[in-house]
Amino acid sequence: MACIVIDGVAMEVADGSPIIDACEEAGVTFGCRAGLCGSCVIVIESGMENLEAMTPEEENMGLAENQRLACQAVIRSGTVVASY
């Protein structure tokens, strides 16, 4: 099991799963849920190496190196600490 920690709230998720449900449970705001609006931008404080590569939607969003879209990010394993 992997772990996502968002603003101090830790949740377990299956390895290789999208983090969208855990993020939503932690209060991250979602608009379109398809990587088009950018309302779910999160800042990765640690564990970026535990996430899959950015999706084309994230690359097109022009995010900073420490940012991801919660609706697109997939955790491979390990722990990711984020804030929004």
Buried (B, 14 or more C-beta within 10 A) or exposed (E): EBBBBBEEEEBEBEEEBBBBEBBBEBEBEBEEBEBEBBBBBBEBEEBBEBBEEBBEBBEEBEBEEEBBBBBBBBBBEEBBBBEB
